[in-house]
Amino acid sequence: MREIQGKDVIEAVAGMCVRGNTELPADVRSKLERAMAGEDSPSAVEVLRQLLENADLAHDTKLPLCQDCGLAVLFVEVGDDCRVVGGNLRDLINDGVRKGYAEGYLRKSACDPLTRANTGDGTPAIIHFDLVPGDKLKIAYMAKGGGAENMSRVTMLAPAQGWEGIKKFVVERVAEAGPNPCPPTIIGVGIGGTFEHAAKIAKRGLLRKLDDVHPDPKVAAMEKELEEDLNALGIGPMGLGGKTTVLGVKITLEPCHLASLPLAVNVQCHSQRHEEVEL
């Protein structure tokens, strides 16, 4: 049984919080650059230019990419042949979030849902655990801002609605969201499971690289079709019009009950802030 020190978990999570909020991932930057090169609209080109300039400034100054540093969401894969010593894993992860948001001067947005009283330290984080084979601990961090998260939806379609019903719901959701989630966005789509599981897999899909191709050709074709339909809406960067409404669509399918067709759309803003570590 391999042992992982609790202090290493804290430092790893804290570092991800800071880097994730100040460094735009290379795949996102590349997609923004390609989008700018392919735009005809002067306003779209200028918005994309400003987004890239903002990323450069965040990198140089170590200031956040966005004032909304999000709620910390973490997907944690725990190897069944490892154990964490020096504290409870959930508590250690929250300690890491607390440390990272303090040291990085990141805005703390966690609050009571009714009184709206801020918790003051960015915690508690939203943590999803999964037990996997092996002796490693893998932690993926995502900063989920309010503007994009507020535009996300879960629905229960009738099985007979099928792919056409799924596509219709996703397109309508992005169209209704308009400029609110700070497009160009990345769209995670979860199909299957149950009501709550569809939302989880939709969000987990956002951890994929923008330039990857789904290993299932059928799903890859669905992602391409949806991306084309969403960009045809013409909402464009920051809602000012253009060819680039979304940077990518990531679909996750899992089996569901024969009487159900759960569907979740999780919207992420252009500032796709995420980091991963393996201990």
C-alpha positions as CSV (number, residue, x, y, z in Angstrom):
1,M,0.0,0.0,0.0
2,R,1.6,3.3,-1.1
3,E,1.3,6.2,1.2
4,I,0.8,9.8,0.1
5,Q,1.5,12.6,2.6
6,G,-1.4,15.0,3.4
7,K,0.9,18.0,3.2
8,D,1.7,17.1,-0.5
9,V,-2.1,17.0,-1.2
10,I,-2.5,20.5,0.3
11,E,0.4,22.0,-1.7
12,A,-0.7,20.3,-4.9
13,V,-4.2,21.6,-4.7
14,A,-3.1,25.1,-3.6
15,G,-0.8,25.3,-6.6
16,M,-3.5,24.2,-9.0
17,C,-5.9,26.9,-7.7
18,V,-3.3,29.6,-8.4
19,R,-2.0,28.3,-11.7
20,G,-5.5,27.5,-12.9
21,N,-6.7,31.0,-12.3
22,T,-3.7,32.8,-13.9
23,E,-2.5,30.6,-16.8
24,L,-4.8,30.0,-19.8
25,P,-4.3,26.4,-20.9
26,A,-2.3,26.0,-24.2
27,D,-5.2,24.2,-26.0
28,V,-7.6,27.1,-25.2
29,R,-5.1,29.7,-26.3
30,S,-4.5,27.9,-29.6
31,K,-8.2,27.6,-30.3
32,L,-8.7,31.3,-29.6
33,E,-5.9,32.2,-32.0
34,R,-7.4,30.0,-34.7
35,A,-10.8,31.5,-34.1
36,M,-9.4,35.0,-34.5
37,A,-7.7,34.1,-37.8
38,G,-11.0,32.7,-39.1
39,E,-13.3,35.6,-38.1
40,D,-14.6,38.1,-40.6
41,S,-16.3,40.4,-38.1
42,P,-14.1,43.3,-36.9
43,S,-15.7,43.2,-33.5
44,A,-15.2,39.5,-33.1
45,V,-11.6,39.8,-34.1
46,E,-11.1,42.6,-31.6
47,V,-12.8,40.7,-28.7
48,L,-10.6,37.7,-29.4
49,R,-7.5,39.8,-29.5
50,Q,-8.4,41.3,-26.1
51,L,-9.0,37.9,-24.6
52,L,-5.5,36.8,-25.8
53,E,-4.0,40.0,-24.4
54,N,-5.8,39.4,-21.1
55,A,-4.2,36.0,-21.0
56,D,-0.8,37.5,-21.6
57,L,-1.3,40.0,-18.8
58,A,-2.5,37.4,-16.4
59,H,0.6,35.3,-17.2
60,D,3.0,38.2,-16.7
61,T,1.4,39.7,-13.6
62,K,0.2,36.5,-12.0
63,L,-3.2,38.2,-11.5
64,P,-6.4,36.2,-12.2
65,L,-7.6,35.8,-15.8
66,C,-11.0,36.9,-14.5
67,Q,-12.3,38.6,-11.4
68,D,-14.7,35.7,-10.9
69,C,-12.3,33.0,-9.6
70,G,-15.2,30.6,-9.4
71,L,-16.2,27.9,-7.1
72,A,-13.6,25.2,-6.8
73,V,-14.7,22.0,-8.4
74,L,-12.4,18.9,-8.1
75,F,-12.6,15.5,-9.6
76,V,-10.5,13.1,-7.6
77,E,-9.4,9.6,-8.6
78,V,-8.1,7.5,-5.7
79,G,-6.1,4.4,-6.4
80,D,-7.2,1.4,-4.5
81,D,-3.6,0.6,-3.6
82,C,-2.8,4.0,-2.0
83,R,-3.8,5.8,1.1
84,V,-3.4,9.4,2.3
85,V,-1.8,9.9,5.7
86,G,-1.9,13.0,7.8
87,G,-5.5,13.9,7.5
88,N,-8.9,13.2,5.9
89,L,-8.6,13.5,2.1
90,R,-11.7,15.8,1.8
91,D,-10.4,18.1,4.6
92,L,-6.9,18.2,3.0
93,I,-8.3,19.2,-0.4
94,N,-10.3,22.0,1.2
95,D,-7.2,23.1,3.1
96,G,-5.4,23.3,-0.3
97,V,-8.2,25.3,-1.8
98,R,-8.2,27.6,1.2
99,K,-4.4,28.1,1.0
100,G,-4.4,28.6,-2.8
101,Y,-7.2,31.2,-2.8
102,A,-5.5,33.1,0.0
103,E,-2.0,33.0,-1.4
104,G,-3.1,33.8,-5.0
105,Y,-5.4,36.7,-3.9
106,L,-8.2,34.9,-5.6
107,R,-11.8,36.1,-5.1
108,K,-13.7,33.9,-2.7
109,S,-17.2,33.3,-3.9
110,A,-18.5,30.5,-1.7
111,C,-21.5,31.7,0.3
112,D,-24.6,30.5,2.1
113,P,-27.4,30.0,-0.5
114,L,-30.0,31.8,1.5
115,T,-28.3,34.5,3.7
116,R,-25.6,35.0,1.0
117,A,-23.0,35.3,3.8
118,N,-19.6,34.5,2.3
119,T,-17.7,31.6,3.9
120,G,-14.6,33.8,3.7
121,D,-12.1,31.4,2.3
122,G,-13.4,29.8,-1.0
123,T,-14.5,26.6,0.7
124,P,-16.2,24.2,0.8
125,A,-15.1,23.0,-2.6
126,I,-17.3,20.7,-4.7
127,I,-15.4,17.4,-4.7
128,H,-16.3,14.3,-6.7
129,F,-14.4,11.1,-5.6
130,D,-13.9,8.0,-7.7
131,L,-12.1,4.8,-6.7
132,V,-9.8,3.4,-9.4
133,P,-7.2,0.7,-9.8
134,G,-3.5,1.6,-9.0
135,D,-1.5,3.4,-6.3
136,K,-1.8,7.0,-7.6
137,L,-4.0,9.9,-6.5
138,K,-5.1,12.1,-9.4
139,I,-6.8,15.4,-8.8
140,A,-8.3,17.7,-11.4
141,Y,-9.3,21.2,-10.5
142,M,-11.7,23.5,-12.3
143,A,-12.7,27.0,-11.5
144,K,-16.5,27.3,-12.2
145,G,-17.6,30.9,-12.5
146,G,-21.2,32.0,-11.8
147,G,-22.0,33.4,-15.3
148,A,-21.4,30.2,-17.1
149,E,-22.7,27.9,-14.4
150,N,-26.0,29.9,-14.2
151,M,-26.6,29.1,-17.9
152,S,-26.3,25.3,-17.4
153,R,-29.3,23.0,-17.3
154,V,-30.5,19.4,-16.7
155,T,-33.6,17.9,-18.2
156,M,-35.2,14.5,-18.6
157,L,-36.1,13.9,-22.2
158,A,-38.5,11.1,-23.4
159,P,-36.4,8.3,-24.9
160,A,-38.3,8.7,-28.2
161,Q,-36.8,12.3,-28.6
162,G,-33.4,10.7,-29.3
163,W,-30.5,12.6,-30.9
164,E,-32.8,15.2,-32.5
165,G,-34.3,16.1,-29.2
166,I,-30.9,16.2,-27.6
167,K,-29.6,18.5,-30.3
168,K,-32.6,20.8,-30.1
169,F,-32.3,21.2,-26.3
170,V,-28.5,22.0,-26.5
171,V,-28.9,24.5,-29.3
172,E,-31.8,26.3,-27.6
173,R,-29.9,26.4,-24.3
174,V,-26.9,28.1,-25.9
175,A,-29.1,30.5,-27.9
176,E,-31.1,31.5,-24.7
177,A,-27.8,31.9,-22.8
178,G,-26.6,34.4,-25.4
179,P,-23.8,36.7,-24.2
180,N,-24.3,35.8,-20.5
181,P,-21.7,33.1,-20.1
182,C,-19.0,35.2,-21.8
183,P,-18.7,33.4,-25.2
184,P,-16.9,31.8,-26.9
185,T,-17.9,29.0,-24.6
186,I,-17.0,25.3,-24.1
187,I,-20.1,23.1,-23.9
188,G,-20.1,19.9,-21.8
189,V,-23.0,17.6,-22.7
190,G,-23.9,14.6,-20.4
191,I,-26.2,12.0,-21.9
192,G,-27.4,9.1,-19.8
193,G,-27.1,8.0,-16.2
194,T,-29.6,9.6,-13.9
195,F,-30.7,13.2,-13.2
196,E,-27.7,14.0,-11.0
197,H,-25.2,11.8,-12.9
198,A,-25.9,13.5,-16.3
199,A,-24.8,16.8,-14.7
200,K,-21.7,15.3,-13.3
201,I,-20.5,13.7,-16.5
202,A,-21.3,16.9,-18.5
203,K,-19.0,18.8,-16.2
204,R,-16.3,16.2,-16.2
205,G,-16.3,16.3,-20.0
206,L,-15.0,19.9,-19.8
207,L,-11.7,18.5,-18.5
208,R,-10.9,17.1,-22.0
209,K,-8.5,19.0,-24.3
210,L,-10.2,21.1,-26.8
211,D,-8.3,19.6,-29.7
212,D,-8.9,16.0,-28.8
213,V,-11.2,13.7,-30.8
214,H,-13.6,11.4,-29.1
215,P,-12.5,7.7,-29.5
216,D,-16.0,6.7,-30.6
217,P,-16.5,7.9,-34.2
218,K,-20.2,8.2,-33.6
219,V,-19.8,10.5,-30.6
220,A,-17.0,12.4,-32.4
221,A,-19.5,13.1,-35.3
222,M,-22.1,14.2,-32.8
223,E,-19.7,16.7,-31.2
224,K,-18.7,18.1,-34.6
225,E,-22.4,18.5,-35.7
226,L,-23.3,20.3,-32.5
227,E,-20.3,22.6,-32.7
228,E,-21.2,23.6,-36.2
229,D,-24.9,24.2,-35.3
230,L,-23.9,26.3,-32.2
231,N,-21.4,28.4,-34.1
232,A,-24.1,28.9,-36.8
233,L,-26.1,30.8,-34.2
234,G,-23.9,33.8,-34.9
235,I,-23.8,34.9,-31.2
236,G,-20.0,35.3,-31.5
237,P,-17.4,36.5,-29.0
238,M,-19.0,38.2,-26.0
239,G,-22.3,38.2,-27.9
240,L,-21.2,40.8,-30.5
241,G,-21.7,38.5,-33.5
242,G,-19.3,36.3,-35.4
243,K,-18.5,32.8,-36.3
244,T,-17.2,31.7,-32.9
245,T,-19.9,31.1,-30.4
246,V,-18.3,28.0,-29.0
247,L,-14.7,26.7,-28.9
248,G,-15.8,23.1,-28.5
249,V,-18.4,20.6,-27.5
250,K,-17.6,17.6,-25.3
251,I,-20.1,14.8,-25.1
252,T,-20.1,12.0,-22.5
253,L,-22.5,9.1,-22.9
254,E,-23.4,6.5,-20.2
255,P,-26.1,3.9,-19.9
256,C,-29.4,5.0,-18.4
257,H,-32.8,3.6,-17.4
258,L,-34.8,2.2,-20.3
259,A,-37.6,4.7,-19.5
260,S,-35.4,7.8,-19.3
261,L,-33.1,10.0,-21.4
262,P,-31.3,12.3,-18.9
263,L,-29.5,15.2,-20.5
264,A,-27.3,17.9,-19.0
265,V,-25.7,20.9,-20.6
266,N,-22.8,22.4,-18.6
267,V,-21.6,25.7,-19.9
268,Q,-18.0,26.9,-19.4
269,C,-16.7,30.4,-20.4
270,H,-13.9,31.1,-22.8
271,S,-11.5,31.2,-19.7
272,Q,-11.5,27.4,-19.3
273,R,-9.5,27.3,-16.1
274,H,-8.4,23.9,-15.0
275,E,-5.3,22.0,-13.8
276,E,-4.5,18.4,-13.1
277,V,-1.9,16.7,-10.8
278,E,-1.0,13.1,-10.1
279,L,0.6,12.2,-6.8
